[in-house]
Amino acid sequence: MDAAVLEMVLTAFEETRADALGHGHDATQALKEALTAAAMCLSAMTGVEDSAARAEIEALNPMKLLAA
């Protein structure tokens, strides 16, 4: 994944998580929604199958990347 795609995926993750938390969802639900949004973003931008995109996002560990 190139830097531009990574930035967009992380933005989708971060914004979706913040939005979910802002709407009163617990941290677990917010994480699930954020992972789904990031995977959908990756799939749309690269053409990768949904399940493969989800696996790639989970392996990426966006929470850890954003915390750094």
Sequence and secondary structure as in RCSB ss.txt:
>XXXX:A:sequence
MDAAVLEMVLTAFEETRADALGHGHDATQALKEALTAAAMCLSAMTGVEDSAARAEIEALNPMKLLAA
>XXXX:A:secstr
  HHHHHHHHHHHHHHHHHHHHTT  HHHHHHHHHHHHHHHHHHHH   HHHHHHHHHHH HHHHHH 
